[in-house]
Amino acid sequence: MTVRQNLEEINKRISEVCVRSGRIVENISIIAVTKYVSIERTKEAIEVGITNIGENRDEGFLKKWEEIGSSPKWHFIGSLQSRKVKNIIDKVDFIHSLDRVSLAEEIDKRATKKIKCFIQVNASGEQSKHGIEPEQLFEFIEQMKNFSSIEIVGLMTMAPFTEDENVIRECFRKLKQLRDDIHSHGFPHAPCTELSMGMSNDFEIAIEEGATFIRLGTSLVGNER
Ligand SMILES: *Cc1c(COP(=O)(O)O)cnc(C)c1O
């Protein structure tokens, strides 16, 4: 399948979810997650109108960035080691995986512009998941005001790996509640308007629950590995 064909199918599905859940299509941005595909396939996505690219490793990110440059928005979506920050910081538009103070310190130290960050939250409560625990989120947000280069634009989560739609939905719903809570505080450093949630298998549920950024790899650009 070409990216164009996949995108048409996905856009159709997004429209249908929006109709049944009262969402507005324009309020949902697609991030093409290109970690499993080549530079050529990534360029194909950009040619058919994708404007947001996501990578989860600094190697893959840099390889593609060197070839493609800064015309799309670049999203770093994977867990980020502090020592890798300096490699990507001037090239990235959004970091989706802010999950500890030491990482915020490093970002703030290296950044030459404001970096839009999502705080990754362990909204499912699974032991193994990355992310800040919901109970610690407010304290963490408070701490972020010390870092003038960091703007908290929203929250990100990954749903548990399960067939159980209710469990997935519960996780997304929880993230939205947390987002609404934080947003209502009106912190200048944390407008927190966005929700990065939903992947190939669960993006429709995520949209129903309020996602503003969905991260699509396999269903959009495929998996060449
Ligand atoms: C790989 C990845 C995705 C995309 O996964 P698909 O299931 O292929 O759509 C989304 N978010 C993160 C954080 C990822 O690592």
PDBQT file of the ligand as one rigid body, heavy atoms in Angstrom, charges set to zero:
ROOT
HETATM    1  C1  LIG A 301       6.267   3.080  17.607  1.00  0.00    +0.000 C 
HETATM    2  C2  LIG A 301       5.500   4.060  18.352  1.00  0.00    +0.000 A 
HETATM    3  C3  LIG A 301       4.257   4.503  17.886  1.00  0.00    +0.000 A 
HETATM    4  C4  LIG A 301       3.591   3.986  16.613  1.00  0.00    +0.000 C 
HETATM    5  O1  LIG A 301       3.226   2.639  16.741  1.00  0.00    +0.000 OA
HETATM    6  P1  LIG A 301       2.276   1.922  15.678  1.00  0.00    +0.000 P 
HETATM    7  O2  LIG A 301       1.574   0.893  16.486  1.00  0.00    +0.000 OA
HETATM    8  O3  LIG A 301       3.178   1.318  14.651  1.00  0.00    +0.000 OA
HETATM    9  O4  LIG A 301       1.349   2.909  15.126  1.00  0.00    +0.000 OA
HETATM   10  C5  LIG A 301       3.596   5.473  18.626  1.00  0.00    +0.000 A 
HETATM   11  N1  LIG A 301       4.115   5.975  19.765  1.00  0.00    +0.000 NA
HETATM   12  C6  LIG A 301       5.300   5.561  20.255  1.00  0.00    +0.000 A 
HETATM   13  C7  LIG A 301       5.818   6.159  21.519  1.00  0.00    +0.000 C 
HETATM   14  C8  LIG A 301       6.034   4.600  19.570  1.00  0.00    +0.000 A 
HETATM   15  O5  LIG A 301       7.211   4.189  20.066  1.00  0.00    +0.000 OA
ENDROOT
TORSDOF 0
